[in-house]
């Protein structure tokens, strides 16, 4: 059942960005799936198969990594933009697995010829570096995301368009192997890759993907010109952004709304509104600062009740209370118009719900999130304790049917962030949603 068109009425031909406001895993997949009925095109603009979106409806359960969640709806054009890094094997596996669940994938999925390829040496380098870093590791997904973006910025990356240009592909794979192999072997003591074998394999990927590879920048701008509404689907979250996140504990792309312009070739004036997805508490996976983290039984409770285990790697996520300075910074960085609040029901059993309202920093009070990673231990969260509701909200579909304390929690977040909360998720399924 598609609920979106009934309640969420975008102004005709308006394009919408959906962005994660925290450290990823906010539940963007569900929100994109819920809203995309109102859009003709769904486009990803950054990241790769480090992302993991889970969408459930009825008894169906879909795990998406590279393919936009729009693929679950017939007649949506889904685009993998130039700002992404794509492992062709992972993409083909995902297409296969979605097809086996009855999802139709034919010319509704197009890939930018300018997106960069992840090759096996990228993943090998990612894993080797993490191993070598010991306790200082970032906690990456090990998918080769960072090394692939590095090769892109170094200007000898292999682009998706190269997969269907055999001489260019051969030259670029030879060049990349000439540089990566010695690093893998002598710095990390890892096996090297055979350029000939990689060439054959990637040429074969090109043959399979040939009809999907196109100038998506042109495609998306033609869609804009034709007035076909577009949903821009963010992956990861604002504080994993390479520039604005908790560097160096970040991913390697721009997850903030600005990434849409470069990652798809879309001018800012075509991004008409921004919905940020916010989890009702906070999680992060991997290393890095997390001032409201709970390392006690409550943290375990949120992890268990919220099923906080990574969709991509299965790792347990770190859990903590909601952080309003983080959301205020996210609002500033993304120009958030509305919030979609997810997993409210996970707080059902909490007697009290502390919320971080500001930070004490060397005697002064900060309302936004501290930007310098190194000094995070100097920031002390200040909490306001709200009353819990101690009642099940699972599956609630009407705001007025929420307990008073749950409504107060929602209104408190609205007041403190100055952003209206237009969607509240009360369970993983499409239908377990309040639309205001
Ligand atoms: P990478 O993107 O694999 O390089 O990982 C860098 C950091 O981003 C690590 O802390 C990962 O756990 C985190 N990360 C990457 N993708 C996601 C995601 O989709 N959700 C949550 N965290 C992510």
Boltz pocket constraint, residues with backbone or C-beta under 6 A from the ligand:
constraints:
  - pocket:
      binder: B
      contacts: [[A, 23], [A, 24], [A, 25], [A, 50], [A, 51], [A, 52], [A, 138], [A, 139], [A, 140], [A, 141], [A, 142], [A, 143], [A, 144], [A, 145], [A, 146], [A, 235], [A, 236], [A, 240], [A, 249], [A, 250], [A, 251], [A, 252], [A, 285], [A, 286], [A, 287]]
      max_distance: 6.0
